[in-house]
């Protein structure tokens, strides 16, 4: 099924009350609790039962906003309620929101909610609270996400499922590393040095805490973050993959640094299409949620390309610091070949990669968080031949459906070349970081760190 057309974030009662025209219904929706076995069979003229064929699609907005993004994520839900929502008929498409949002800045543990948004016969927007999860529930947990998605699959049988995941993000990096690398190094390996086993120097370990020292900390969006009373909780890439028990038509990340090959490659068997950003995503969000259903429920199929073109252009026409975006829509069926090509190139140019000229390779980071470099530009600057670069470009192009980048990001770094994907470079890491990277699925596929 080709779901790409050529043409073209934790609902609580408090949030619902913010929506002027929104009414709330918590009654059990009998129509939507029909299981597949209870569905009335369709008979043909011979009287033989035919299997029930689903035609509706389910859009899931999974929002982990129990952090400083809560305000922005709640605004996204508000905007989604103003989009063109389906009705509540048995064959209508379905819009579901799972959310855990902070109330204020105290981060007192709060319940999570799974709600369904639809338009009733009077044209009013309705929010049905389907499930309430205890305040101790961690949204950024593979067990929680698996439970939510399994419930949705059994309760709403459909032709296809798509999910938008929204929260903080730091690519493949271990939980807490991006925010404060030097503290992480001290806490996890107090005697850690800056030298690799082969004697080559790593890049410096960035000092400072992004949450307190970054002037843009409130402007941008492990995988996910919950600030529980017991401490911050984030998911690793492998935990995120484990938390998806169903196949998705598309998985769109409204968060930072999801456009690394270390993130997308392990998800190749979980979704047909991935929407990601190699750089950060401004807190306003990657998408205009007031129009998102126009694209995702477009004429029986999802117009993902149209959505990403519109989303990028929305930022590209702004001025100053707000003109900051990198977006990529990719097909996952080409990722195995991309890994195979990268494995060959990693082997061929291993010495050059170990001494990669970091300062001249296109990066997608600020505050010296030197862990995200352009995939294509990395091999180009490491001396790959024209023939090998041709193979790499083709492998990348076979994955990429649409990509776009603004000329700069927050006016802190320029974007002169953009392949659509980023990668980690061991010489930009540390002995500790590289030892952790060895266990990443992408590294096992390409052999970057032995």
N, C-alpha and C positions, 0 to 999 in steps of 0.2 A: 504494500500500500504506500503510495507516494503521498506523504502529507505535506509536501512543500509545493506551494503554488509559484509558478514562474512570475506572475504579475504582482504581482504585487511586490503581608505579611500578619489567634489568639483573640477570638472575639469574646469579650466579656459583656455583661449587661451594661457596664459603664460605657463601653465603646459604642454599643448599639444605640444608646440614648443620645450619643453625639450626632447621629445621623437623623436629620430632621424628618424625613419622610419614611423612616424605617419602623415597621411594626414588628413585634416579636411573637413568635408562636413556638411553644415548646411541646405541643401535642404530638403524639406519635403519628408519624405519617405512614398509615397502613399501606398505602400504595407503593411506597418505596421500601417496604420491608418484605416484599415478596421474594422468596428465594427461587433459584432456578428450577428446583424440583416442583415448586408450586405454580409455576407459570402455566397458564392455559395453553394446551397444545393447539397448533394450527393444523387444520384438516384440509386435505385436498379432495378432489371430487370422488376419489375412490374410498374415502373414509380412513385412509392410512395416516397415522400421526406423523407430523414433520417436526423437526427440532425447532425450538423457539429461537429466532434470530434477533440479536440485539442490534439496535441501530444508534442508540444514544452514546454520547461520550461524557467522560467525567474529567473535570478540571479540579486539581487539588492545589490549594495554596497552603504550603507548610511554612509557618512563620515562627522562628526562634528569636523572639524579641525580648527575652528576659535579660536585657542589657541596655546600654545607652542608645540603642536604635529604636526603642519602644515607640517613641513619638512618631517616627517616620513610618514604621511598620503599621501602626494603627491608622495612619493617614492612607496608606496603601489599601487597607481593608475598606476604609470609608470610600475611597475612590472606586474600588471594585463594586461596591454596592450601588454605585451610580452608573455602572456600565450596563450594557444590554444583557439582562439576565433572562434565562429560560424560565418557563412556567414550571408547574409541579405535576404535569401529566406523566404517565408511565413511560412514554417514549421520549420525553423531553431530555435534553442534555442536563447535566448536573454540575453545580458549582459548590465545592466544599472548602471550608477554611479550618485548618487546625492551627491554634495559636496559643502561645504562652508569652504574655506581655508584662513588663514591669509596670508597677503603679508608683510613679514618682521616681526618686533616686535612692530609695532606701533598700531596694531589692529584697523586700519581705516576700517569702515564698507565697506564690499565688497559684490558683488552679489553672489548668489548661482546658481549652474547649475545642470540640469539633462541631462545627455548625454548617448548615446548608443554607445558601442564599438562593432565593427564587422570587419571581413576581407572581402574585396571586391574581385571581380573576378580575379584581378591581384595579389592577395595575400598581398595587403597592408592593414595595420590597419587603420580603419576610425573611427573618433569620430563625431557623429552627435549630435549637441546641440539641444535637444528637447524643453527645456524650460529654460528661464533665470528668476531668481527671484530677486526682488529688494534688494538693499544693506541693507535695514532695516529688511529683512526677518531673523527670528531667526531659525536656523536649529534645535536647541534643544528645540523644541516646539511641543506639541502634535498636534496642528492645522496644522503646516507645514508638519510634517511627515504623518499625515492623508491625506492631500492634495496630497502629492507626491505619496503615495501608491494607493490612489483612482484613480489618473490619470493613473498610470501604469496598474492597473487592467482593466480600461475601454479601454485603447489604445492597450494593449497587452494581449488579452485573451489567456490563457495558461492552460496547464495541471496542473501546480503547480508553486508556487512562493517560493523562499527562499531569506533570507536577512542576510547580514553581517553588523552589526552595530559597528562603530569604533569611539572612542573618549576617553575622560577621564571618570573615573567611581569611585564612592565611595559607592557602594552598596545601601542599603536602607536609608543611612544617609541623613538628610536634607541638602539642597544646601548650600555649604560653610562650613559645620561642619568639615569634614575630614581635610581640609586644615589648619584650625585654630580653634580648639575646644574652647579654652579659650576665644577668641574674640567673638565667636558665643554665648557662654554662657553669657558673659558680655552684649552684644548687645541685646539679646533677653530676658534675665532675670537677670538684674543687681544684684539682691539680692540672686541669686541662690546659694544654699549650696551644700554640698557633701553628705548629709544624705537622705536616703530613708524615706518614711513615717513610716516604721516599725523600724526605728532607726539604721538599718545596714549601715555601711559605703560603699560607692561606691569606685571604683578605682579612683585614682587621675585624674583630668582633664589635658590632655596633654598640655604643653606650647609650644609656637613657631609656626611659619608659615612654612608649608611644602614647599611652593613655593620659600621661601628665605633661609630657614635653612637646607633643605634636600640636602645632597650631591648628591643624585640620582634623584633629581627633573626632570632633563632632560632625565632620562633613563626609566621612567615608564609612563603609560597611566592613593546623587542625581544620574543621568545617563546623560552623555554628558556634554559639556561645550562650550558656546559661549561667547567670551569676547567682548560684544557689547559696543558701546560708552556710553550707558546708564548704563552699569554695567554687571557683569557676570550673565549669565542665565544658569540654569541647570534644568533638568526634574526630578520630583519625579518618583518613581516606578509606582504609579497610573496614572500619566500623560503619562508615556511611554506606558502603557497598553492601555489607551484611544486613543493613536495616531496610533493604528494598526487596521484599518478597514477591513482588509482581513485576511483570514486564511493562515498561512505560513506552508510549509512543514518543514522548519527548520529556526531557528533564532540563529545566531552565534554572540557572543559578542567578539569583539577584543578590550577589555578594562578591566580595573582592577575591582576586587571585585564583579563580576556579579554572582559568584557561591554561593551566600548566599541563603538559603531557602526563605528569605524575598523577593528576586528578582524573583526567578524561579517560586515559587508557584502562584503568580498572573498572570503569563504568560501561565498557563497550558492549557487554552482554546484558545490561540492565535497561537500556533505552535505545531507540532507533536514532534519535537526534539529541544533541546536547547544545545548550546555549550558555556561553561562558564569557568571562572577561579575564584576560591575562593580567591586567592591572587592577587597581582598586575600582570600586563603584561608588559614586557619590551617594550620600545618605538618602537623597530624594528617590533613589531606585532606578534600575535600568529601564523599567517600563512605565508607560502611561496606563495605569490600571482602569481608567475610565473608558478606555477603548480596547482593552486587551481581549475581551470576548469576541469583538468583531473579527479578530484575526484567528483566535483559537477555535471558534465555532463557525468558521467561514464556510458557507455553502457545503456542508457535509464533511469537509476536510479542514485541517488546520493550515493556515497560511503563515507558516513560521518565517519564511523569508520576508514576507511583507511586514510582519511584526518587528523583525530586527532592523530592517531598513528604516522603518518609521521611528523606532526607538533610538537608533544612532543619529538620524537626522534631527531629532528633537534636541539633542545635545550639541550637535555640530553647528547649529545655527545660533547658539548662544555666544556670549562674549566673555572675555576675561577668564577667571578661574573656573567658572561654571561650564566652559567649553572643554570638558574633560571626559573622555569615554574611549574605551576599547571594547568592541563587541565581536563575538564570533559565534556563528551557527555552524555546527558540523554534523556530518553523518558518522555514526560509529562503525559502520561496516568496513571502513578503510583503515581503522586504527591498527589492526594486526599487520598489515603491509607496511604502515608507517614505522612500526616498531622494528620490523625486519630490516628495513632500509637503514634506520638509525643504528641498529646493531652493527651492521657492516661498516658504517661510517665511524662509529665509536672505536671499533677495532682498528680501522685503517689510520685514523688520526688521533690515537690515544695519547701520544706524546704531546702533540699540540694542544689537545684539550686539557691536559694536566697543567699546561702553562698558558691557558687561554688569556688573551689580552682583555681582561674584564672592562677596562675603561673605554675600549673602542667598540664593544658589542652593545647593541640596542638593549637597554634594560627597561623594565616596567615597574620601577620602585622608587621610593623616596626615603629620606632619613637614613641613607646608607644601608637599607635592608636589601643587600645585594644577593638575592636568591631567585630572581625571576628575569631570565634573559630570553630574547627572541630566539626561537628554535632554528629558523633558517639562518639568521645572521650569525649565530654561534659557529656553525660549521663553515660559513663563508669566511669569517675572520680567523678561523683555525686552519685555513689553507686548503679547503676541499677543492678538488678539481672541478672543472666545468661539467664534466660528465657526471660526477657524483652529485654536484649541486642540482643538475637536471633531474636525476632520480629522486632527490629529496623534495624538490619543488613539486614534482608530479605526485608524489605520495601525499604531500600536504594538500595540494589542490584536489586530490581525489576525496579528501575528507571535508574540506571547507565548502559550505554552501553559500555563506555570506560572511564578510568581515568588514569592519570599518574602524578607523582610529582618527581621533582629532590630532591636530598638529603638535599639541603638548598636553600635559596633564597637570592641573593645578598650577600651571606656569612654573613647575619645579623641574621637569625634565621634558625634553623634546622627543617626539616620536617620528623618527626619520625613515624607518623601515618597519613593516608590520606583516608578519606571516600569518598571524591569527592565533598562534600558540607560543607558550613560553617553556623554558626548561631550567632545571637546576644545574649549576656547574660546581663540581667538587672543590675546585680551587677557590671558590667564593665562600666555601663553608669552613668547617673545623673538623678535627679528628672525631669529636663527639657527634656532630651533625652527620658526617659521612657514615659513621657506624650505624646510625639510625636509618639513613637513606638506603643502605644495603638491603633492608627488608622490604622496601617498597616494590610493588609489583612491576612498575615500569623499569626499575633498575634490574630486576631479575630478568626482564625481557631483553634489555639492551647491554647490560654489563658495564655501565658507566663507572661504578665503584665496585672493585673486586673484594 
